[in-house]
């Protein structure tokens, strides 16, 4: 009986893990520059200064921001296009800086979630659910970072 319950939980959780992983891996904005790692890292830190940074590790090349809650866009869900619990969303940014052949690359990714109900009557039905990242937010960060690197004399590499 215990194993059957564990299997039921796994069957319910596995698709959610897969969706969350796919959402967090897809849609990043990537750029490569022919300039030193330190230059790209410094420009990335400078670009993210306006955000609340929760972790920053130069050795691994990662910068993570805190969740920022905001009013989101209207996103009806389900076959009947129902409204959930308002338009409350939260987002956080992640930047990755990596050494590549002949230069340095960076990736910008926004992870965005929406608070609402999604079927069922359990307490787990109402929670944060992954949604598409904001193209505008990621493009703004990418554009700012690209501009700073070009100002420092870095050239885009292919």
Residue pairs with C-beta under 8 A, 6 or more apart in sequence:
19 130
20 130
23 111
23 130
23 132
23 133
24 109
24 111
24 130
27 109
27 132
27 133
27 138
28 107
28 108
28 109
28 138
29 107
29 108
29 109
29 138
29 139
29 141
29 142
30 105
30 106
30 107
31 105
31 106
31 142
31 145
31 146
31 156
32 100
32 103
32 104
32 105
32 156
32 157
32 158
33 40
33 103
33 104
33 105
33 106
33 149
33 154
33 155
33 156
33 157
34 102
34 103
34 154
34 155
34 156
34 157
35 103
35 104
35 149
35 152
35 153
35 154
35 155
36 104
37 61
37 97
37 99
37 104
39 104
39 149
39 152
39 154
40 97
40 104
40 105
40 106
40 149
40 154
41 58
41 61
41 97
43 145
43 148
43 149
43 152
44 63
44 95
44 97
44 106
44 145
45 56
45 63
46 148
47 95
47 141
47 144
47 145
47 148
48 63
48 65
48 93
48 95
48 141
51 65
51 66
51 68
51 93
52 65
52 66
52 68
53 63
53 64
53 65
53 66
54 64
54 65
54 66
54 92
55 62
55 63
55 64
56 62
56 63
56 64
61 96
61 97
61 98
62 94
62 95
62 96
62 97
63 93
63 94
63 95
63 97
64 92
64 93
64 94
65 92
65 93
65 94
66 92
67 90
67 91
67 92
68 90
68 91
68 92
69 88
69 89
69 90
70 88
70 89
70 90
70 91
71 87
71 88
71 89
72 87
72 88
72 89
72 114
72 131
73 87
73 89
74 83
74 87
75 84
75 87
75 114
75 116
75 131
76 82
76 83
77 84
77 116
77 118
78 118
78 119
84 114
84 115
84 116
84 117
84 118
85 115
85 116
85 117
85 126
86 115
86 116
87 114
88 114
88 115
88 116
89 112
89 113
89 114
89 115
89 131
90 112
90 113
90 115
90 128
91 110
91 111
91 112
91 113
91 133
91 134
91 137
92 110
92 111
93 108
93 109
93 110
93 111
93 137
93 138
93 141
94 108
94 109
94 110
94 111
95 106
95 107
95 108
95 109
95 141
95 145
96 106
96 107
96 109
97 104
97 105
97 106
98 104
98 105
98 106
98 107
102 157
103 157
106 145
108 138
108 141
108 142
108 145
109 133
109 138
110 133
110 134
110 137
110 138
111 130
111 133
112 130
112 131
112 132
112 133
112 134
113 128
113 129
113 130
113 131
114 128
114 129
114 131
115 126
115 127
115 128
115 129
116 126
116 129
117 125
117 126
118 125
118 129
119 125
146 156
150 156
